[in-house]
């Protein structure tokens, strides 16, 4: 005898929410009643269950704009790295100043006053050679110290020399130096001179040169006033030749 409990008399199928003969709950729905959007969702879900990688592949397309931005950033990084490597490695004297006791490379640069100045003009004096820029914040901290040190040690033979390594005009550099109360020569720098001094990768960069024209020390970045003073004393005691006039 067949038990028709739970059978829908009209359709001969289990009624919704009632147990079938095997104990499962019938949740059958007429697929034809699904709207197109629901059928699309059902198709995607079915595809994902059958082949999960197909969804990832369809969503893995790269946005052309993102690729362009990444390419530009990488190109800029490569350019900057190449330029820095070229500056730090160019010139025969690029590595010669790593050790003290080497002759400081001579140069000829225009001052903001329009004069041509050679480093060798100061032979017989101790030279504090400072590479700086108008946009350099640490440089603005150092410059008043150099003004004071020039006054204090100038009578003993110190000459501070500033080399501006930025793209500002000569007039702007002169005005900046005047506003800072600079009392020592300010020269308009060239990349070739920076290369001769190891590339001048950091600003400020300061070299201390003895009376004989040899480097006795150097500092990269902002240092304390006492460190500058110690190096100045070393430069004053290095070599005792007469200055060239």
KANOR-V813477 format. One record per residue. N is the residue number from 1. RES is the residue in one small letter. PHI is phi as a letter, one per 40 degrees, with the letter a starting at -180 (* if undefined). D_LAST is the distance of its C-alpha to the last C-alpha in whole Angstrom. Layout:
n;res;phi;d_last
N;RES;PHI;D_LAST
N;RES;PHI;D_LAST
This chain:
n;res;phi;d_last
1;x;*;131
2;x;c;128
3;x;c;126
4;x;c;125
5;x;c;123
6;x;g;120
7;x;c;121
8;x;c;120
9;x;d;124
10;x;c;122
11;x;b;120
12;x;g;121
13;x;b;118
14;x;d;116
15;x;c;116
16;x;d;112
17;x;g;111
18;x;b;114
19;x;c;114
20;x;c;115
21;x;c;117
22;x;c;114
23;x;g;113
24;x;c;110
25;x;c;109
26;x;c;110
27;x;b;107
28;x;c;108
29;x;b;106
30;x;c;107
31;x;c;104
32;x;c;105
33;x;c;105
34;x;c;101
35;x;c;99
36;x;d;96
37;x;c;93
38;x;c;95
39;x;c;96
40;x;c;92
41;x;c;91
42;x;c;94
43;x;c;93
44;x;c;89
45;x;c;91
46;x;c;93
47;x;c;90
48;x;c;88
49;x;c;91
50;x;c;91
51;x;a;88
52;x;d;85
53;x;c;82
54;x;c;83
55;x;c;82
56;x;c;79
57;x;c;78
58;x;c;79
59;x;c;77
60;x;c;74
61;x;c;73
62;x;c;69
63;x;c;68
64;x;d;66
65;x;c;64
66;x;c;63
67;x;c;62
68;x;c;60
69;x;c;58
70;x;c;58
71;x;c;57
72;x;c;54
73;x;c;53
74;x;c;53
75;x;c;51
76;x;c;48
77;x;c;48
78;x;c;47
79;x;c;45
80;x;c;43
81;x;c;43
82;x;c;42
83;x;c;39
84;x;c;38
85;x;c;39
86;x;c;37
87;x;c;34
88;x;c;34
89;x;b;34
90;x;c;32
91;x;g;29
92;x;c;28
93;x;c;26
94;x;d;29
95;x;b;30
96;x;c;28
97;x;c;26
98;x;c;30
99;x;b;29
100;x;c;26
101;x;g;24
102;x;c;23
103;x;c;19
104;x;c;19
105;x;d;19
106;x;c;16
107;x;a;16
108;x;b;16
109;x;b;18
110;x;c;18
111;x;c;18
112;x;c;21
113;x;c;19
114;x;g;19
115;x;c;15
116;x;c;14
117;x;b;12
118;x;b;12
119;x;c;12
120;x;c;10
121;x;c;7
122;x;b;9
123;x;c;9
124;x;h;10
125;x;b;12
126;x;c;15
127;x;b;16
128;x;b;19
129;x;b;19
130;x;b;23
131;x;c;25
132;x;a;27
133;x;a;30
134;x;c;31
135;x;c;35
136;x;c;34
137;x;c;36
138;x;c;34
139;x;c;31
140;x;c;32
141;x;c;33
142;x;c;29
143;x;d;27
144;x;c;29
145;x;c;28
146;x;c;24
147;x;c;24
148;x;c;26
149;x;c;23
150;x;c;20
151;x;c;22
152;x;c;23
153;x;b;20
154;x;d;17
155;x;c;17
156;x;c;17
157;x;h;14
158;x;c;16
159;x;b;15
160;x;c;18
161;x;b;17
162;x;b;21
163;x;b;22
164;x;c;25
165;x;b;27
166;x;b;30
167;x;c;32
168;x;c;32
169;x;c;30
170;x;c;27
171;x;c;29
172;x;c;31
173;x;c;28
174;x;c;26
175;x;c;29
176;x;c;30
177;x;c;26
178;x;c;27
179;x;c;30
180;x;c;29
181;x;g;27
182;x;c;24
183;x;b;21
184;x;b;18
185;x;c;17
186;x;b;20
187;x;b;19
188;x;c;22
189;x;c;23
190;x;b;25
191;x;c;28
192;x;c;26
193;x;c;23
194;x;d;26
195;x;c;28
196;x;c;25
197;x;b;25
198;x;g;28
199;x;g;30
200;x;f;29
201;x;c;33
202;x;b;33
203;x;b;31
204;x;c;30
205;x;b;28
206;x;b;25
207;x;b;23
208;x;b;21
209;x;b;18
210;x;c;17
211;x;c;14
212;x;c;15
213;x;g;15
214;x;c;19
215;x;c;21
216;x;b;23
217;x;i;25
218;x;a;26
219;x;b;29
220;x;b;31
221;x;g;33
222;x;c;33
223;x;b;33
224;x;c;33
225;x;c;31
226;x;c;31
227;x;c;30
228;x;c;27
229;x;c;27
230;x;c;28
231;x;c;25
232;x;c;22
233;x;c;23
234;x;c;23
235;x;c;20
236;x;c;19
237;x;c;21
238;x;c;20
239;x;g;17
240;x;b;15
241;x;b;12
242;x;c;9
243;x;c;6
244;x;c;4
245;x;b;0
